């Protein structure tokens, strides 16, 4: 099992707000890339 820590920084508050919906949709609904041969996302742990 692998654990990944991802950090990012937006250049402005406006850019951050624009990304919010896309990010929350991904967390709620997942992605087609969450599971493929040899890989499967089992859990997401978020600490914003």
Secondary structure as the mmCIF struct_conf table of DSSP 4:
data_model
#
loop_
_struct_conf.conf_type_id
_struct_conf.id
_struct_conf.beg_label_comp_id
_struct_conf.beg_label_asym_id
_struct_conf.beg_label_seq_id
_struct_conf.end_label_comp_id
_struct_conf.end_label_asym_id
_struct_conf.end_label_seq_id
BEND BEND1 UNK A 11 UNK A 12
HELX_RH_AL_P HELX_RH_AL_P1 UNK A 13 UNK A 29
HELX_RH_3T_P HELX_RH_3T_P1 UNK A 32 UNK A 34
STRN STRN1 UNK A 35 UNK A 36
TURN_TY1_P TURN_TY1_P1 UNK A 37 UNK A 38
STRN STRN2 UNK A 39 UNK A 40
#
